[in-house]
Amino acid sequence: MPSDSALPQEDLAVRLRDGDADALAAVYERHSRLVHTLALRALGNHHDAEDVTQQVFVAAWRGRHNLDPGQGPLAAWLVGITRHAVADLLAQRARTVRNLHAVAAQPAEPATASLDGAVTDRVVVAHALASLGEPRATILKLAFAEEQTHEEIARRLDLPLGTVKSHIRRGLLQLRENIRGVRADAS
């Protein structure tokens, strides 16, 4: 029997569809550069392209039951998955930018705000951060209090970059809801 890397594309696709993990490894070996190159060209960021490449092959494994080897080349199927993953990441970037603009457009606290109000705000934020749990609270503290980049946090905590980004995004959303809840209770 030929090695996985020497198998014809259609045979490899059938084995992948049937749940052969060695076939997934061979598909990755053959097509990861293509997927990474497409993601890098679309996103312009090496780390994001690596994350998308990983997501594509995870999605290919999870969605292997939808693979029809007779429909076309395996590479074309992977390119379709890559396009969806890139579109999802670009949409996420657009949401983040939109949210940042919305926050920036919020009116600033009046200059006459009392010192007591600032102290109260710090206590509320500290309590809301503590309620996030770990590692999310630590990741947000490193990102905002220590102004570390996503990559620095990932290295420091030995976490995948995508996990750090997800914790930051979800943590900010949760933090916002926690603070809204405290303000609503105070009204």
C-alpha positions in Angstrom: 0.0 0.0 0.0 1.4 3.4 -0.9 2.3 5.9 1.9 -0.3 8.5 2.7 1.7 11.2 1.0 1.8 9.1 -2.3 -1.9 8.4 -2.3 -4.0 9.9 -5.1 -6.1 12.8 -4.0 -9.4 11.1 -4.4 -8.3 8.1 -2.2 -6.9 10.5 0.4 -10.2 12.3 0.4 -12.2 9.1 0.9 -9.9 8.1 3.8 -10.4 11.6 5.3 -14.1 11.4 4.9 -14.1 8.0 6.6 -12.3 9.3 9.7 -8.7 8.3 9.1 -6.5 10.6 11.2 -3.4 9.6 9.1 -5.2 10.9 6.1 -5.8 14.2 7.8 -2.1 14.4 8.6 -1.3 13.7 4.9 -3.8 16.3 3.8 -2.3 18.9 6.2 1.2 18.0 4.8 0.1 18.5 1.2 -2.2 21.6 1.6 -1.2 23.5 4.7 1.1 25.9 2.7 -1.7 26.7 0.3 -4.2 27.4 3.1 -1.6 29.5 5.1 -0.7 31.5 1.9 -4.3 32.3 1.2 -4.9 33.3 4.8 -1.8 35.4 4.9 -2.6 37.2 1.7 -6.2 38.0 2.8 -5.3 38.9 6.4 -1.8 40.4 6.2 -0.8 39.0 9.5 1.3 35.9 10.1 -0.2 35.0 13.5 -3.8 35.4 12.2 -2.8 33.2 9.1 -1.5 30.5 11.5 -4.7 30.6 13.5 -6.8 30.4 10.4 -4.7 27.5 9.0 -5.3 25.6 12.3 -9.0 26.4 12.2 -9.3 25.2 8.6 -7.9 21.8 9.3 -9.9 21.4 12.5 -13.0 22.4 10.5 -12.0 19.9 7.8 -11.8 17.1 10.3 -15.1 18.1 11.9 -16.9 18.6 8.6 -15.3 15.6 6.8 -18.7 13.9 6.6 -19.7 16.6 4.1 -16.7 15.9 1.8 -17.7 14.4 -1.5 -14.5 13.2 -3.2 -16.4 13.0 -6.5 -17.4 16.7 -6.4 -14.0 18.1 -7.1 -10.4 18.4 -5.9 -9.7 18.2 -2.1 -7.7 21.4 -2.4 -10.8 23.2 -3.7 -12.8 22.0 -0.7 -10.0 23.3 1.7 -9.9 26.6 -0.2 -13.7 27.0 0.5 -13.2 26.3 4.2 -10.3 28.8 4.2 -12.4 31.5 2.6 -15.1 31.1 5.3 -12.5 31.2 8.1 -10.9 34.3 6.7 -14.4 35.9 6.3 -15.2 35.1 9.9 -12.0 36.6 11.1 -12.4 39.8 9.0 -16.0 40.1 10.3 -14.7 39.8 13.9 -12.1 42.5 13.2 -14.8 44.8 11.8 -17.0 44.2 15.0 -14.0 45.0 17.2 -13.3 48.2 15.3 -16.9 49.1 15.4 -17.1 48.4 19.2 -13.9 50.5 19.8 -15.4 53.4 17.8 -18.6 53.1 19.8 -16.7 53.2 23.1 -14.6 56.2 21.9 -17.8 58.0 20.9 -19.2 57.7 24.4 -19.2 61.1 26.2 -16.4 61.5 28.6 -17.1 61.8 32.3 -17.5 65.4 33.3 -14.4 67.1 34.6 -16.3 67.8 37.8 -16.7 64.1 38.7 -15.7 63.6 42.3 -12.7 61.7 43.5 -15.2 59.4 45.3 -16.7 58.5 42.0 -13.3 57.5 40.6 -12.6 55.4 43.6 -16.0 53.8 43.3 -15.4 53.1 39.6 -12.1 51.4 40.4 -13.8 49.2 43.0 -16.6 48.3 40.6 -14.1 47.4 37.9 -11.9 45.4 40.3 -15.0 43.5 41.5 -16.2 42.9 37.9 -12.7 41.6 36.9 -12.5 39.3 39.9 -15.9 37.8 38.9 -14.6 36.8 35.4 -12.5 33.9 36.8 -9.2 32.7 35.6 -7.4 32.8 33.3 -9.7 35.5 31.8 -9.2 38.1 34.6 -5.4 37.7 34.5 -5.4 38.0 30.7 -7.4 41.2 30.8 -5.1 42.7 33.5 -2.0 41.9 31.5 -3.6 43.4 28.3 -4.9 46.6 29.9 -3.1 47.3 33.1 0.3 46.1 31.9 -0.4 47.0 28.2 1.0 43.7 27.0 0.3 42.6 23.4 -1.7 39.5 22.7 1.5 37.7 21.6 3.3 38.6 24.8 0.4 37.3 26.9 0.3 34.1 25.0 4.0 33.5 25.5 3.9 34.5 29.2 0.9 32.3 30.0 1.9 29.5 27.6 -1.5 29.7 25.8 -2.4 29.6 22.1 -2.7 33.1 20.6 -6.3 32.5 19.5 -7.2 31.5 23.1 -5.8 34.7 24.4 -7.7 36.8 21.8 -11.0 34.9 22.6 -10.5 35.5 26.4 -10.0 39.2 25.8 -13.0 39.6 23.5 -15.3 37.5 25.7 -13.9 39.0 28.9 -14.6 42.6 27.7 -18.1 41.7 26.8 -18.6 40.0 30.2 -17.0 42.9 32.0 -19.3 45.4 30.2 -22.3 43.3 31.3 -21.1 43.0 34.9 -20.5 46.8 35.1 -23.9 47.6 33.5 -25.5 45.3 36.1 -23.8 47.2 39.0 -24.8 50.5 37.6 -28.4 49.4 37.1 -28.5 48.1 40.7 -27.1 51.5 42.0 -29.8 53.4 40.2 
